[in-house]
Amino acid sequence: MHDPRGNDGRQREPGEVSPWALAGLGVQFAVALVLFGFAGQWVDQRFNSSPVGLLTGVLVGAGGTFYLSVRRLSAPRKPVSPPDDPTLP
Protein backbone atom coordinates (compact mmCIF):
# COMPACT_ATOMS: atom_id res chain seq x y z
CA MET A 1 0.00 0.00 0.00
CA HIS A 2 1.24 3.49 -0.80
CA ASP A 3 1.70 5.87 2.10
CA PRO A 4 0.92 9.46 0.98
CA ARG A 5 2.88 10.93 3.86
CA GLY A 6 6.33 12.30 3.13
CA ASN A 7 9.46 11.95 5.24
CA ASP A 8 8.29 14.80 7.44
CA GLY A 9 5.15 12.82 8.45
CA ARG A 10 2.76 15.40 7.00
CA GLN A 11 -0.20 14.24 4.91
CA ARG A 12 0.37 15.17 1.25
CA GLU A 13 -2.11 16.02 -1.44
CA PRO A 14 -2.12 13.58 -4.40
CA GLY A 15 -0.18 15.90 -6.75
CA GLU A 16 2.13 17.46 -4.16
CA VAL A 17 5.90 16.94 -4.44
CA SER A 18 8.04 16.26 -1.39
CA PRO A 19 10.54 18.98 -0.45
CA TRP A 20 13.21 16.26 -0.32
CA ALA A 21 12.52 15.43 -3.96
CA LEU A 22 13.03 19.09 -4.85
CA ALA A 23 16.29 19.19 -2.86
CA GLY A 24 17.41 16.10 -4.75
CA LEU A 25 16.78 17.89 -8.03
CA GLY A 26 18.99 20.76 -6.87
CA VAL A 27 21.81 18.39 -5.99
CA GLN A 28 21.38 16.62 -9.34
CA PHE A 29 21.59 19.98 -11.13
CA ALA A 30 24.79 20.97 -9.29
CA VAL A 31 26.46 17.60 -9.90
CA ALA A 32 25.59 17.73 -13.61
CA LEU A 33 27.08 21.22 -13.92
CA VAL A 34 30.31 20.15 -12.25
CA LEU A 35 30.69 16.93 -14.24
CA PHE A 36 29.87 18.47 -17.61
CA GLY A 37 32.10 21.44 -16.73
CA PHE A 38 35.04 19.14 -16.08
CA ALA A 39 34.30 17.23 -19.29
CA GLY A 40 34.25 20.51 -21.22
CA GLN A 41 37.50 21.59 -19.61
CA TRP A 42 39.09 18.27 -20.61
CA VAL A 43 37.92 18.83 -24.22
CA ASP A 44 39.43 22.34 -24.13
CA GLN A 45 42.79 21.02 -22.94
CA ARG A 46 42.78 18.13 -25.40
CA PHE A 47 41.86 20.16 -28.50
CA ASN A 48 43.07 23.63 -27.41
CA SER A 49 39.60 25.10 -27.88
CA SER A 50 39.26 27.17 -24.72
CA PRO A 51 36.55 28.26 -23.61
CA VAL A 52 34.23 26.60 -26.16
CA GLY A 53 34.32 23.14 -24.54
CA LEU A 54 33.73 24.43 -21.03
CA LEU A 55 30.81 26.63 -22.07
CA THR A 56 29.28 23.86 -24.17
CA GLY A 57 29.66 21.37 -21.33
CA VAL A 58 28.03 23.65 -18.78
CA LEU A 59 25.18 24.52 -21.16
CA VAL A 60 24.55 20.88 -22.05
CA GLY A 61 24.64 19.86 -18.38
CA ALA A 62 22.31 22.66 -17.31
CA GLY A 63 19.93 22.25 -20.24
CA GLY A 64 19.69 18.49 -19.95
CA THR A 65 19.15 18.53 -16.20
CA PHE A 66 16.60 21.34 -16.50
CA TYR A 67 14.68 19.40 -19.16
CA LEU A 68 14.65 16.20 -17.09
CA SER A 69 13.62 18.11 -13.95
CA VAL A 70 10.70 19.84 -15.66
CA ARG A 71 9.65 16.56 -17.22
CA ARG A 72 9.75 14.78 -13.86
CA LEU A 73 7.87 17.53 -12.01
CA SER A 74 5.16 17.90 -14.65
CA ALA A 75 4.56 14.15 -15.08
CA PRO A 76 0.99 13.13 -14.30
CA ARG A 77 0.64 11.34 -11.02
CA LYS A 78 -1.98 8.76 -10.24
CA PRO A 79 -4.25 9.72 -7.35
CA VAL A 80 -3.62 8.08 -4.02
CA SER A 81 -6.45 5.78 -3.01
CA PRO A 82 -7.64 5.87 0.59
CA PRO A 83 -6.49 3.00 2.80
CA ASP A 84 -8.78 0.01 3.19
CA ASP A 85 -9.98 0.42 6.76
CA PRO A 86 -13.04 -1.61 7.74
CA THR A 87 -13.76 0.72 10.69
CA LEU A 88 -14.42 3.69 8.39
CA PRO A 89 -18.02 4.23 7.22
N, CA, C and O atoms as CSV, one atom per row, in Angstrom:
chain,resi,resn,atom,element,x,y,z
A,1,MET,N,N,0.839,-1.171,0.000
A,1,MET,CA,C,0.000,0.000,0.000
A,1,MET,C,C,0.886,1.237,0.000
A,1,MET,O,O,1.941,1.246,0.635
A,2,HIS,N,N,0.478,2.248,-0.686
A,2,HIS,CA,C,1.236,3.494,-0.799
A,2,HIS,C,C,0.883,4.413,0.349
A,2,HIS,O,O,-0.292,4.652,0.627
A,3,ASP,N,N,1.900,4.927,1.014
A,3,ASP,CA,C,1.703,5.865,2.101
A,3,ASP,C,C,1.876,7.281,1.558
A,3,ASP,O,O,2.972,7.634,1.124
A,4,PRO,N,N,0.813,8.111,1.569
A,4,PRO,CA,C,0.915,9.457,0.984
A,4,PRO,C,C,1.690,10.434,1.838
A,4,PRO,O,O,1.904,11.574,1.427
A,5,ARG,N,N,2.118,10.012,3.022
A,5,ARG,CA,C,2.882,10.929,3.862
A,5,ARG,C,C,4.321,10.991,3.382
A,5,ARG,O,O,4.869,9.994,2.911
A,6,GLY,N,N,4.927,12.150,3.501
A,6,GLY,CA,C,6.326,12.304,3.128
A,6,GLY,C,C,7.220,11.948,4.297
A,6,GLY,O,O,6.752,11.417,5.304
A,7,ASN,N,N,8.507,12.238,4.168
A,7,ASN,CA,C,9.459,11.946,5.235
A,7,ASN,C,C,9.233,12.807,6.463
A,7,ASN,O,O,9.677,12.458,7.557
A,8,ASP,N,N,8.540,13.938,6.292
A,8,ASP,CA,C,8.292,14.797,7.439
A,8,ASP,C,C,7.024,14.394,8.190
A,8,ASP,O,O,6.672,15.046,9.173
A,9,GLY,N,N,6.319,13.330,7.755
A,9,GLY,CA,C,5.146,12.823,8.445
A,9,GLY,C,C,3.868,13.575,8.136
A,9,GLY,O,O,2.807,13.212,8.646
A,10,ARG,N,N,3.936,14.601,7.326
A,10,ARG,CA,C,2.758,15.405,6.996
A,10,ARG,C,C,1.978,14.735,5.872
A,10,ARG,O,O,2.565,14.178,4.944
A,11,GLN,N,N,0.659,14.794,5.960
A,11,GLN,CA,C,-0.195,14.242,4.909
A,11,GLN,C,C,-0.057,15.085,3.647
A,11,GLN,O,O,-0.166,16.309,3.714
A,12,ARG,N,N,0.177,14.462,2.510
A,12,ARG,CA,C,0.369,15.166,1.247
A,12,ARG,C,C,-0.862,15.045,0.365
A,12,ARG,O,O,-1.588,14.051,0.402
A,13,GLU,N,N,-1.071,16.071,-0.416
A,13,GLU,CA,C,-2.112,16.017,-1.441
A,13,GLU,C,C,-1.631,15.103,-2.552
A,13,GLU,O,O,-0.424,14.904,-2.688
A,14,PRO,N,N,-2.535,14.533,-3.361
A,14,PRO,CA,C,-2.121,13.579,-4.402
A,14,PRO,C,C,-1.094,14.111,-5.394
A,14,PRO,O,O,-0.244,13.335,-5.832
A,15,GLY,N,N,-1.120,15.371,-5.772
A,15,GLY,CA,C,-0.179,15.900,-6.751
A,15,GLY,C,C,1.006,16.629,-6.155
A,15,GLY,O,O,1.844,17.147,-6.894
A,16,GLU,N,N,1.096,16.681,-4.832
A,16,GLU,CA,C,2.134,17.463,-4.163
A,16,GLU,C,C,3.475,16.736,-4.186
A,16,GLU,O,O,3.531,15.515,-4.036
A,17,VAL,N,N,4.548,17.493,-4.374
A,17,VAL,CA,C,5.897,16.941,-4.440
A,17,VAL,C,C,6.592,17.178,-3.104
A,17,VAL,O,O,6.472,18.248,-2.507
A,18,SER,N,N,7.315,16.171,-2.650
A,18,SER,CA,C,8.043,16.258,-1.387
A,18,SER,C,C,9.160,17.290,-1.494
A,18,SER,O,O,9.792,17.404,-2.544
A,19,PRO,N,N,9.415,18.043,-0.423
A,19,PRO,CA,C,10.542,18.983,-0.455
A,19,PRO,C,C,11.884,18.266,-0.619
A,19,PRO,O,O,12.827,18.841,-1.163
A,20,TRP,N,N,11.978,17.025,-0.157
A,20,TRP,CA,C,13.212,16.263,-0.320
A,20,TRP,C,C,13.448,15.921,-1.776
A,20,TRP,O,O,14.594,15.867,-2.222
A,21,ALA,N,N,12.371,15.687,-2.527
A,21,ALA,CA,C,12.525,15.427,-3.959
A,21,ALA,C,C,13.038,16.681,-4.663
A,21,ALA,O,O,13.866,16.588,-5.569
A,22,LEU,N,N,12.556,17.839,-4.257
A,22,LEU,CA,C,13.031,19.095,-4.852
A,22,LEU,C,C,14.493,19.351,-4.479
A,22,LEU,O,O,15.259,19.839,-5.310
A,23,ALA,N,N,14.888,19.034,-3.262
A,23,ALA,CA,C,16.289,19.189,-2.860
A,23,ALA,C,C,17.173,18.249,-3.671
A,23,ALA,O,O,18.288,18.606,-4.051
A,24,GLY,N,N,16.672,17.054,-3.929
A,24,GLY,CA,C,17.414,16.103,-4.748
A,24,GLY,C,C,17.620,16.610,-6.159
A,24,GLY,O,O,18.666,16.367,-6.761
A,25,LEU,N,N,16.632,17.312,-6.693
A,25,LEU,CA,C,16.778,17.892,-8.027
A,25,LEU,C,C,17.862,18.968,-8.035
A,25,LEU,O,O,18.611,19.093,-9.004
A,26,GLY,N,N,17.944,19.739,-6.958
A,26,GLY,CA,C,18.986,20.760,-6.865
A,26,GLY,C,C,20.382,20.153,-6.820
A,26,GLY,O,O,21.309,20.656,-7.455
A,27,VAL,N,N,20.522,19.080,-6.071
A,27,VAL,CA,C,21.815,18.392,-5.993
A,27,VAL,C,C,22.153,17.788,-7.354
A,27,VAL,O,O,23.297,17.862,-7.803
A,28,GLN,N,N,21.158,17.193,-8.008
A,28,GLN,CA,C,21.379,16.616,-9.338
A,28,GLN,C,C,21.831,17.699,-10.322
A,28,GLN,O,O,22.725,17.458,-11.133
A,29,PHE,N,N,21.230,18.870,-10.260
A,29,PHE,CA,C,21.593,19.977,-11.135
A,29,PHE,C,C,23.040,20.404,-10.893
A,29,PHE,O,O,23.796,20.608,-11.843
A,30,ALA,N,N,23.427,20.540,-9.616
A,30,ALA,CA,C,24.794,20.967,-9.286
A,30,ALA,C,C,25.828,19.930,-9.737
A,30,ALA,O,O,26.874,20.286,-10.280
A,31,VAL,N,N,25.530,18.655,-9.510
A,31,VAL,CA,C,26.464,17.602,-9.903
A,31,VAL,C,C,26.623,17.568,-11.419
A,31,VAL,O,O,27.732,17.397,-11.925
A,32,ALA,N,N,25.520,17.729,-12.143
A,32,ALA,CA,C,25.593,17.729,-13.610
A,32,ALA,C,C,26.436,18.904,-14.110
A,32,ALA,O,O,27.229,18.743,-15.038
A,33,LEU,N,N,26.271,20.074,-13.508
A,33,LEU,CA,C,27.077,21.225,-13.918
A,33,LEU,C,C,28.561,20.973,-13.699
A,33,LEU,O,O,29.385,21.290,-14.558
A,34,VAL,N,N,28.897,20.408,-12.559
A,34,VAL,CA,C,30.309,20.154,-12.252
A,34,VAL,C,C,30.890,19.103,-13.200
A,34,VAL,O,O,31.971,19.298,-13.755
A,35,LEU,N,N,30.177,17.993,-13.384
A,35,LEU,CA,C,30.692,16.927,-14.243
A,35,LEU,C,C,30.822,17.364,-15.693
A,35,LEU,O,O,31.846,17.114,-16.328
A,36,PHE,N,N,29.794,18.014,-16.218
A,36,PHE,CA,C,29.871,18.473,-17.609
A,36,PHE,C,C,30.879,19.612,-17.754
A,36,PHE,O,O,31.485,19.766,-18.815
A,37,GLY,N,N,31.067,20.412,-16.698
A,37,GLY,CA,C,32.095,21.445,-16.731
A,37,GLY,C,C,33.491,20.852,-16.810
A,37,GLY,O,O,34.328,21.326,-17.579
A,38,PHE,N,N,33.747,19.806,-16.010
A,38,PHE,CA,C,35.045,19.136,-16.079
A,38,PHE,C,C,35.253,18.458,-17.429
A,38,PHE,O,O,36.355,18.481,-17.975
A,39,ALA,N,N,34.190,17.855,-17.967
A,39,ALA,CA,C,34.304,17.225,-19.289
A,39,ALA,C,C,34.616,18.278,-20.351
A,39,ALA,O,O,35.440,18.038,-21.233
A,40,GLY,N,N,33.973,19.432,-20.276
A,40,GLY,CA,C,34.249,20.511,-21.215
A,40,GLY,C,C,35.660,21.056,-21.068
A,40,GLY,O,O,36.306,21.403,-22.057
A,41,GLN,N,N,36.133,21.128,-19.836
A,41,GLN,CA,C,37.501,21.590,-19.608
A,41,GLN,C,C,38.507,20.586,-20.186
A,41,GLN,O,O,39.526,20.981,-20.752
A,42,TRP,N,N,38.218,19.296,-20.042
A,42,TRP,CA,C,39.089,18.268,-20.615
A,42,TRP,C,C,39.134,18.404,-22.140
A,42,TRP,O,O,40.202,18.296,-22.743
A,43,VAL,N,N,37.974,18.641,-22.761
A,43,VAL,CA,C,37.925,18.826,-24.219
A,43,VAL,C,C,38.744,20.050,-24.613
A,43,VAL,O,O,39.462,20.018,-25.612
A,44,ASP,N,N,38.643,21.129,-23.839
A,44,ASP,CA,C,39.426,22.338,-24.126
A,44,ASP,C,C,40.924,22.066,-24.068
A,44,ASP,O,O,41.673,22.529,-24.927
A,45,GLN,N,N,41.361,21.319,-23.062
A,45,GLN,CA,C,42.793,21.015,-22.942
A,45,GLN,C,C,43.254,20.071,-24.047
A,45,GLN,O,O,44.363,20.205,-24.564
A,46,ARG,N,N,42.411,19.130,-24.399
A,46,ARG,CA,C,42.778,18.133,-25.401
A,46,ARG,C,C,42.877,18.748,-26.799
A,46,ARG,O,O,43.804,18.442,-27.549
A,47,PHE,N,N,41.924,19.613,-27.147
A,47,PHE,CA,C,41.857,20.164,-28.500
A,47,PHE,C,C,42.215,21.645,-28.575
A,47,PHE,O,O,42.077,22.260,-29.632
A,48,ASN,N,N,42.676,22.227,-27.460
A,48,ASN,CA,C,43.067,23.629,-27.414
A,48,ASN,C,C,41.960,24.538,-27.955
A,48,ASN,O,O,42.178,25.356,-28.848
A,49,SER,N,N,40.774,24.364,-27.387
A,49,SER,CA,C,39.605,25.101,-27.878
A,49,SER,C,C,38.969,25.964,-26.791
A,49,SER,O,O,37.764,26.215,-26.816
A,50,SER,N,N,39.768,26.410,-25.854
A,50,SER,CA,C,39.265,27.169,-24.716
A,50,SER,C,C,38.539,28.427,-25.166
A,50,SER,O,O,39.039,29.082,-26.080
A,51,PRO,N,N,37.450,28.801,-24.625
A,51,PRO,CA,C,36.550,28.255,-23.614
A,51,PRO,C,C,35.329,27.548,-24.206
A,51,PRO,O,O,34.333,27.352,-23.510
A,52,VAL,N,N,35.397,27.164,-25.480
A,52,VAL,CA,C,34.227,26.598,-26.157
A,52,VAL,C,C,33.768,25.302,-25.493
A,52,VAL,O,O,32.569,25.111,-25.291
A,53,GLY,N,N,34.683,24.421,-25.154
A,53,GLY,CA,C,34.324,23.141,-24.543
A,53,GLY,C,C,33.688,23.313,-23.180
A,53,GLY,O,O,32.689,22.664,-22.867
A,54,LEU,N,N,34.264,24.186,-22.368
A,54,LEU,CA,C,33.729,24.432,-21.031
A,54,LEU,C,C,32.319,25.007,-21.113
A,54,LEU,O,O,31.409,24.529,-20.435
A,55,LEU,N,N,32.140,26.026,-21.937
A,55,LEU,CA,C,30.806,26.627,-22.069
A,55,LEU,C,C,29.787,25.639,-22.615
A,55,LEU,O,O,28.652,25.588,-22.143
A,56,THR,N,N,30.189,24.859,-23.604
A,56,THR,CA,C,29.283,23.858,-24.165
A,56,THR,C,C,28.934,22.806,-23.119
A,56,THR,O,O,27.776,22.403,-23.004
A,57,GLY,N,N,29.920,22.365,-22.365
A,57,GLY,CA,C,29.665,21.372,-21.328
A,57,GLY,C,C,28.704,21.871,-20.267
A,57,GLY,O,O,27.787,21.153,-19.869
A,58,VAL,N,N,28.905,23.086,-19.811
A,58,VAL,CA,C,28.025,23.652,-18.785
A,58,VAL,C,C,26.618,23.849,-19.340
A,58,VAL,O,O,25.640,23.564,-18.650
A,59,LEU,N,N,26.504,24.330,-20.569
A,59,LEU,CA,C,25.180,24.524,-21.159
A,59,LEU,C,C,24.451,23.202,-21.393
A,59,LEU,O,O,23.245,23.109,-21.165
A,60,VAL,N,N,25.176,22.187,-21.845
A,60,VAL,CA,C,24.550,20.878,-22.055
A,60,VAL,C,C,24.132,20.279,-20.714
A,60,VAL,O,O,23.037,19.728,-20.602
A,61,GLY,N,N,24.977,20.376,-19.709
A,61,GLY,CA,C,24.637,19.859,-18.384
A,61,GLY,C,C,23.437,20.567,-17.783
A,61,GLY,O,O,22.534,19.922,-17.251
A,62,ALA,N,N,23.424,21.889,-17.865
A,62,ALA,CA,C,22.309,22.659,-17.311
A,62,ALA,C,C,21.027,22.418,-18.096
A,62,ALA,O,O,19.964,22.215,-17.508
A,63,GLY,N,N,21.125,22.439,-19.415
A,63,GLY,CA,C,19.933,22.252,-20.240
A,63,GLY,C,C,19.336,20.861,-20.092
A,63,GLY,O,O,18.119,20.710,-19.979
A,64,GLY,N,N,20.187,19.852,-20.093
A,64,GLY,CA,C,19.695,18.485,-19.951
A,64,GLY,C,C,19.055,18.241,-18.598
A,64,GLY,O,O,17.994,17.622,-18.512
A,65,THR,N,N,19.691,18.720,-17.544
A,65,THR,CA,C,19.148,18.533,-16.205
A,65,THR,C,C,17.865,19.333,-16.033
A,65,THR,O,O,16.921,18.854,-15.404
A,66,PHE,N,N,17.817,20.539,-16.580
A,66,PHE,CA,C,16.597,21.342,-16.497
A,66,PHE,C,C,15.450,20.642,-17.215
A,66,PHE,O,O,14.334,20.590,-16.699
A,67,TYR,N,N,15.718,20.102,-18.402
A,67,TYR,CA,C,14.682,19.400,-19.160
A,67,TYR,C,C,14.164,18.186,-18.380
A,67,TYR,O,O,12.955,17.981,-18.279
A,68,LEU,N,N,15.076,17.389,-17.833
A,68,LEU,CA,C,14.653,16.203,-17.086
A,68,LEU,C,C,13.903,16.580,-15.813
A,68,LEU,O,O,12.963,15.886,-15.422
A,69,SER,N,N,14.304,17.667,-15.164
A,69,SER,CA,C,13.619,18.105,-13.949
A,69,SER,C,C,12.199,18.568,-14.248
A,69,SER,O,O,11.263,18.201,-13.538
A,70,VAL,N,N,12.035,19.368,-15.290
A,70,VAL,CA,C,10.700,19.839,-15.661
A,70,VAL,C,C,9.831,18.663,-16.067
A,70,VAL,O,O,8.650,18.604,-15.722
A,71,ARG,N,N,10.412,17.738,-16.793
A,71,ARG,CA,C,9.648,16.562,-17.220
A,71,ARG,C,C,9.213,15.724,-16.022
A,71,ARG,O,O,8.086,15.231,-15.988
A,72,ARG,N,N,10.098,15.560,-15.041
A,72,ARG,CA,C,9.755,14.777,-13.857
A,72,ARG,C,C,8.698,15.479,-13.013
A,72,ARG,O,O,7.783,14.828,-12.508
A,73,LEU,N,N,8.811,16.804,-12.850
A,73,LEU,CA,C,7.866,17.530,-12.009
A,73,LEU,C,C,6.502,17.715,-12.657
A,73,LEU,O,O,5.503,17.872,-11.955
A,74,SER,N,N,6.444,17.700,-13.984
A,74,SER,CA,C,5.163,17.897,-14.651
A,74,SER,C,C,4.520,16.582,-15.076
A,74,SER,O,O,3.479,16.591,-15.732
A,75,ALA,N,N,5.123,15.454,-14.715
A,75,ALA,CA,C,4.555,14.154,-15.078
A,75,ALA,C,C,3.246,13.944,-14.322
A,75,ALA,O,O,3.142,14.281,-13.142
A,76,PRO,N,N,2.255,13.389,-15.004
A,76,PRO,CA,C,0.987,13.132,-14.304
A,76,PRO,C,C,1.184,12.068,-13.231
A,76,PRO,O,O,1.896,11.084,-13.428
A,77,ARG,N,N,0.551,12.287,-12.122
A,77,ARG,CA,C,0.639,11.339,-11.016
A,77,ARG,C,C,-0.719,10.696,-10.809
A,77,ARG,O,O,-1.755,11.350,-10.933
A,78,LYS,N,N,-0.706,9.413,-10.494
A,78,LYS,CA,C,-1.983,8.763,-10.237
A,78,LYS,C,C,-2.441,9.140,-8.840
A,78,LYS,O,O,-1.622,9.263,-7.928
A,79,PRO,N,N,-3.742,9.323,-8.664
A,79,PRO,CA,C,-4.247,9.717,-7.348
A,79,PRO,C,C,-4.024,8.607,-6.324
A,79,PRO,O,O,-4.030,7.420,-6.649
A,80,VAL,N,N,-3.831,9.025,-5.102
A,80,VAL,CA,C,-3.623,8.081,-4.016
A,80,VAL,C,C,-4.982,7.610,-3.532
A,80,VAL,O,O,-5.847,8.422,-3.205
A,81,SER,N,N,-5.167,6.305,-3.485
A,81,SER,CA,C,-6.445,5.777,-3.009
A,81,SER,C,C,-6.426,5.742,-1.486
A,81,SER,O,O,-5.371,5.560,-0.877
A,82,PRO,N,N,-7.599,5.917,-0.871
A,82,PRO,CA,C,-7.644,5.874,0.589
A,82,PRO,C,C,-7.353,4.457,1.089
A,82,PRO,O,O,-7.634,3.486,0.388
A,83,PRO,N,N,-6.802,4.335,2.273
A,83,PRO,CA,C,-6.493,3.003,2.800
A,83,PRO,C,C,-7.770,2.201,3.043
A,83,PRO,O,O,-8.826,2.760,3.337
A,84,ASP,N,N,-7.650,0.897,2.915
A,84,ASP,CA,C,-8.781,0.008,3.187
A,84,ASP,C,C,-8.874,-0.198,4.691
A,84,ASP,O,O,-8.129,-0.987,5.272
A,85,ASP,N,N,-9.791,0.516,5.304
A,85,ASP,CA,C,-9.978,0.424,6.760
A,85,ASP,C,C,-11.432,0.034,7.014
A,85,ASP,O,O,-12.340,0.820,6.741
A,86,PRO,N,N,-11.659,-1.165,7.531
A,86,PRO,CA,C,-13.044,-1.607,7.740
A,86,PRO,C,C,-13.790,-0.817,8.804
A,86,PRO,O,O,-15.016,-0.894,8.874
A,87,THR,N,N,-13.074,-0.053,9.639
A,87,THR,CA,C,-13.759,0.717,10.694
A,87,THR,C,C,-14.309,2.042,10.169
A,87,THR,O,O,-15.091,2.701,10.854
A,88,LEU,N,N,-13.913,2.434,8.971
A,88,LEU,CA,C,-14.418,3.686,8.393
A,88,LEU,C,C,-15.786,3.433,7.768
A,88,LEU,O,O,-16.032,2.351,7.234
A,89,PRO,N,N,-16.678,4.420,7.829
A,89,PRO,CA,C,-18.023,4.229,7.216
A,89,PRO,C,C,-17.972,4.205,5.714
A,89,PRO,O,O,-19.007,4.055,5.064
